[in-house]
Amino acid sequence: TQVQPPVKEWSLADAERGNYQVILNLRTVQEHLLAAFKKFDESTASTLMASVLSIYTIEQACTDLIAPTMWQIGKMWEVGTITVSVEHFASGFFRGLLTNLLHVSPSSNAGPLVIVCCAPGEAHELAPLMLALFLRRAGIRVAYLGQSIEAAGLLQTIKQIAPTLICVSLSIPAYLATLIDLARQIQELPLPRPFFVFGGQVFVHYPHLIPQVPGIHLGGELKKSTAQLQRMIAERDSSKRSK
């Protein structure tokens, strides 16, 4: 048998030279990203992400690199190996990257509308931002409203434009009451009201809280969540056509 030559593993030098043909190990990229974030080195972080997005899909970059990197940063902050400043820098970097990707992704003004946002008071927005990006890339009409949605304004928007789905994310238990209140107000709207869908890290850590929120819990990884929402939209659209 012929002996295969060893595969050259990707390195930061390859990214700097624009050499993306070697194996791009996302674990290695994560290590370099963490090192860049610790030094507040936005240039290197941007180079790293450019190399990843030249080979992997946006969905893969989100689920296999961005989400695990932020999880690792959270763990490092908990044990005191990084400061909250580093966590904020990394979050801001990924927020900017994801926002740019969302804006350059083709969008449509036709079809059922999905609104994605954070619960009132909630500032952690990377997960809902990634969900909005996944939905838009799946061809769904989506409006991303960002951090800490204002309940009265959202209710007025629902009455004016009649979205099919409202997806709200919650990470901090302290804002659970605001999410429950928003969900109840939406459920009290006259038909046809939108589906109220909720999710977020708080329900991963405290699943017993899920039944307290009147709505549909969205759990699991982002690709499955996107597929679940697509099915809900299709069912609502089919129901409207049959009437």
N, C-alpha and C positions, 0 to 999 in steps of 0.2 A: 504494500500500500504506500501511496505517496504521502509524505509528511507535509502537512499544511504549515505555512509560515505563521508565526505568532501574530495575532491581531494587535495593531497599535492602538492603545487606548487614548482617547481624547484628553487633551490637556489645555490649560488656560492659554498657553502659547499658540495652540492651534486656533483658538478663537480669535486671538489678536491678529493672526495672519489670515483669517478668513478661511481656514482649512477645516471644512465641516464634513469631509468625506470619511474621516476615521470614526471609529465607534464613539458615540456620544453617551457616556454613562451619566445618567441623571443623578445618581448618588454623588458622583464626583462633582458635578455641577453644583449640587446643593452645598457641598463643603466649601467650594469657592465662593458661592453666594454669601454664605454665612460669614466667611472671612472678609468679604467686601463690605457687608453691612456693618460689621464691627468697626471698620475703618471709615465708615460713611463715604464709601467709594462708589458713587453713582455711575461713573464711567465704566468701571469694570463690571458692575452688575448689569448695565445695559448691554455690554458686549456679550456677556454670558447668555442673557435672554435672547439676544438676536441669533446666537448660534443654535440655541434650542429650537426657536421658532422656524429656523431654516430647515429643520429635519423633522420635527414632531408637529402634530396638529396642535391647534390652540387648546382643544379639549384635553389632550395628553399632557400638555404643559401645565394646565391648571390642576388636574387631578394627581399627576405623578411628580410634580415639582413644586408648584406654588403652594398648594395646600399642605404638603408634608413639610416644606421649609418653614411656613408660618407656625405649624404645630410644634416643630423643633424649637423655634425661637421662643414660643410660649413656655415650653418646658425649661429652656435655659434661663428665662427670666424668673421662673418660679424658684429655681435653685440658686439664683443670684450670680450666674456666670455672665450675664449681660445686663445692661441697664434698660430701663423703660425707654430711654432715648433711642437705643438701637431698635427696639421693637417698633417704635413710632416711625423711624426712618424706613424700615423694611416694609411696614404697612403702607406708608405713603408712596414708596417706590412701586409696589405692586398695584396699588389703587390707580396710580397714573397710567401704568402699562395697560391694565385691564380697561380703563376708561377709554384710552386711545383705540384699543382693539374693538371695543363696542361701537365707537363712533365711525370707524372705517369699515365695519361689517355692513354689507348691503341690507337695507331695511325696506319695509313696504308699508304703505298707508292703507292697504286693503286687508280684509280678514279680521277675525276676532282679535281684540286687544287684551294683552296681559300687562298688568301693572306690577312691578317688583319694587319693594322698598324695605327699609328697616322699621321696626316697631317704634312708636313714640318713645323718645328718650334714648334709643339704641344707636350707638355710633359705629359699631363693628360692621363693616359693609362689604368685606371681600367676598364672602360666600354669596350674598344676593347679587353682587355685581357679576360674579362668575355665572350664576344661574341666568341672569339677563343675557349675558354674552352667549351662553349655550343655546338659549331659546331663539335668539336672533339668528344665529348661524344655522339653526334648524328650520328657518323660514317662517318663524312665528313673529307676528307684529308685537313688539314689546316696548314699554316705556319704563325706564329706570328712574326712580324718584329719589334714590339716595338715602342718607342717614335720617334718623329721627323724624319720621313722617308726622305731619300735623293732622290730627284726626279730623277736625272740622273741614279742613281744606280737601282732604281725601274724599270725605263723604260728598262734598259738593261736586267734586270731579266725577265721582261715580254717577251721580244724578244727571250730570251734563253729557257724558260721553258713553255711558253704559258699557264698561269693560266686561269681558267674559270671566276673567280671573283676577283676583288680588292675591299676590304672594308676599307674605310679610315674614321677615327674619328676626329672630331674637337670640341674643347670646348671653345677656346678663339677666339673672333671675330678678333683680330689683325692678325690672320693667315689665314683669309678667302681668301685673294688674292693668297696665295701659294697653297691652295686647288683648287681654280678655275684654276690656271695655270696648276697644275698637271692633273686635269680632262681633260682639253682641249688637253694636249699632248697625253693622253691615247686615247681620242676619235679620234685623228688624225692618230693613228697607222693603218696600213693596216689590213683588215679582214683576219682571224678571230681574233679580238681583244677581251679582256675580258670585261665583264660587269664592269662598274665603279659604285660602291655603296658607299654612304656617309651618315653620321649621326653624332650625338653628341649633347651635351647640348646647343651649340650655336644656333642650329636650333629649339630647344624647346623654348628658350627665344626670338628668333628673326626669326619666321617662314617665314617672308617676304624675307629672304635671300635664301631660298631653290631654287627658280627659277634661281638664278644667277649661280648655279653650274650645269654644264652639266653632268648629270648622274642620277642615281636612288636613291631617298632619302629613307633611312631606318629609320622609326620611330617606336614608340611603345615600349613595354617591350621586354625583351630579348628572351623569348620563342617564341613570335610571329615573331620577327625578324629572329630567327633561322629557323622557319617554312617557312617564305617567301624566304629565301636564298635557302633552300632545294628545293622549287618549281622551282626557277630560274635555279638551277643546273640541275634538272631533265628535264626541258624544253630544255636547251642547249644540254644536252646529247641526248635527243630524236631527236632533230633537226640534230645533227651530224650523227646519225645512219640512218636517213631517206634519207641522201644524197648518 
